[in-house]
Amino acid sequence: MAENTNQTITLTQEWLTEIQTLKEQMAGLQSDRDTAWESAQKWRQLYNTEAEQRRTDAQLSQQAIAFLKADLHKLSCLEMETLAAGTPVTAIQQEIEQLKSVEELQAKLIAVIKERDRLLQALKIEQDNHAQTRNSLTTALGDAIDSLTRERAGGEKESK
């Protein structure tokens, strides 16, 4: 009978030890789950911020496109009027001949140079925005790969 009691106590202690080990493993897994959830939340927030920036950039680009289309339409109408008068060179010559003084010619030249400079600036801004977007997306992709690599490395260590 005493032997039976000792055996029961031993089995009970083994079960209690096993239960304690399982509780510790469960607590560790819950901690890992919470860490992964926080990381996912962080990435979700970063993604949402980036997406909002892209939407804003897209809206600004759409506005710029609309403005440029209006300018293009205005210039097309002017060009059509000019082309209707003859060949492009002839039309330009006629427009220059309509200018009555050197001051008018200078004013026209200044207006054309300003328009050229504005278009060059718009092109530069668009190129800069494109480069910034490419860099942002490359950085975000690199961060995501690094995070995934760390999580996989952590998962392999835990499984061993």
C-alpha positions in Angstrom: 0.0 0.0 0.0 2.9 2.4 0.9 4.5 1.5 -2.4 1.3 2.4 -4.2 1.1 5.7 -2.4 4.7 6.5 -3.3 4.0 5.7 -6.9 0.9 7.9 -6.9 2.9 10.8 -5.3 5.7 10.3 -7.9 3.2 10.3 -10.8 1.4 13.4 -9.4 4.7 15.2 -9.1 5.6 14.3 -12.7 2.2 15.5 -13.9 2.6 18.8 -11.9 6.0 19.3 -13.4 4.6 18.6 -16.9 1.7 21.0 -16.3 4.2 23.7 -15.1 6.4 23.2 -18.2 3.4 23.5 -20.5 2.2 26.6 -18.7 5.7 28.2 -19.2 5.7 27.2 -22.9 2.2 28.6 -23.3 3.3 31.9 -21.7 6.3 32.1 -24.0 4.1 31.4 -27.1 1.6 34.0 -26.0 4.4 36.5 -25.6 5.6 35.7 -29.1 2.1 36.1 -30.4 1.8 39.5 -28.7 5.1 40.6 -30.1 4.1 39.4 -33.6 0.8 41.2 -33.3 2.5 44.5 -32.3 4.9 44.1 -35.2 2.0 43.5 -37.6 0.2 46.6 -36.2 3.3 48.7 -36.7 3.6 47.5 -40.3 -0.1 48.1 -40.9 0.3 51.6 -39.6 3.4 52.2 -41.8 1.6 50.8 -44.8 -1.4 53.0 -44.1 0.8 56.1 -43.8 2.6 55.3 -47.0 -0.7 54.6 -48.8 -2.1 57.9 -47.6 1.0 59.7 -48.9 0.7 57.9 -52.2 -3.0 58.9 -52.5 -2.1 62.5 -51.7 0.7 62.3 -54.3 -1.7 60.8 -56.8 -4.3 63.6 -56.2 -1.6 66.3 -56.6 -0.4 64.5 -59.8 -4.0 64.4 -61.1 -4.4 68.1 -60.4 -1.0 68.8 -62.2 -2.1 66.6 -65.1 -5.4 68.5 -65.4 -3.6 71.8 -65.3 -1.1 70.7 -67.9 -4.0 69.3 -70.1 -5.7 72.7 -69.9 -2.4 74.4 -70.9 -1.9 71.9 -73.7 -5.4 72.5 -74.9 -4.9 76.2 -74.8 -1.6 75.8 -76.7 -3.2 73.4 -79.1 -5.9 76.0 -79.9 -3.3 78.6 -80.3 -1.3 76.3 -82.5 -4.3 75.4 -84.6 -5.0 79.1 -85.2 -1.3 79.6 -86.0 -1.2 76.5 -88.3 -4.3 77.6 -90.1 -2.4 80.6 -91.2 0.3 78.5 -92.9 3.3 76.4 -92.1 4.7 76.5 -88.6 7.7 78.5 -89.6 5.5 80.9 -91.5 3.0 81.2 -88.6 5.8 82.0 -86.2 7.2 84.5 -88.6 3.8 86.1 -89.0 3.4 86.2 -85.2 6.8 87.9 -84.9 5.9 90.4 -87.6 2.8 91.4 -85.7 4.9 92.6 -82.9 5.4 96.3 -83.5 8.5 97.0 -81.4 11.5 95.5 -79.9 9.9 95.8 -76.5 7.0 93.7 -77.6 9.4 91.1 -79.0 11.3 91.2 -75.7 8.0 90.8 -73.7 7.0 87.8 -75.9 10.5 86.2 -75.5 10.3 86.7 -71.7 6.9 85.1 -71.6 8.2 82.1 -73.6 11.3 81.7 -71.4 9.1 81.9 -68.3 6.9 79.2 -69.6 9.9 77.0 -70.6 11.3 77.5 -67.1 8.0 76.6 -65.4 7.8 73.4 -67.5 11.4 72.5 -66.7 10.7 73.1 -63.0 7.5 70.9 -63.2 9.5 68.2 -64.9 12.3 68.4 -62.2 9.6 68.1 -59.4 8.1 65.1 -61.1 11.5 63.4 -61.5 12.3 64.2 -57.8 8.9 62.8 -56.7 9.5 59.6 -58.7 12.9 59.2 -57.2 11.5 59.7 -53.7 8.7 57.2 -54.2 11.2 54.7 -55.5 13.5 55.2 -52.5 10.6 55.0 -50.0 9.2 51.8 -51.5 12.7 50.2 -51.7 13.3 51.1 -48.0 9.9 49.7 -47.0 10.6 46.5 -48.9 14.0 46.2 -47.3 12.5 46.7 -43.8 9.8 44.1 -44.5 12.4 41.6 -45.6 14.6 42.3 -42.6 11.6 41.8 -40.3 10.6 38.6 -41.9 14.1 37.3 -41.7 14.3 38.1 -38.0 11.0 36.4 -37.4 11.9 33.3 -39.3 15.3 33.2 -37.5 13.5 33.5 -34.1 11.0 30.8 -35.1 13.8 28.4 -36.0 15.6 28.9 -32.7 12.4 28.3 -30.8 11.6 25.1 -32.7 15.1 23.7 -31.9 
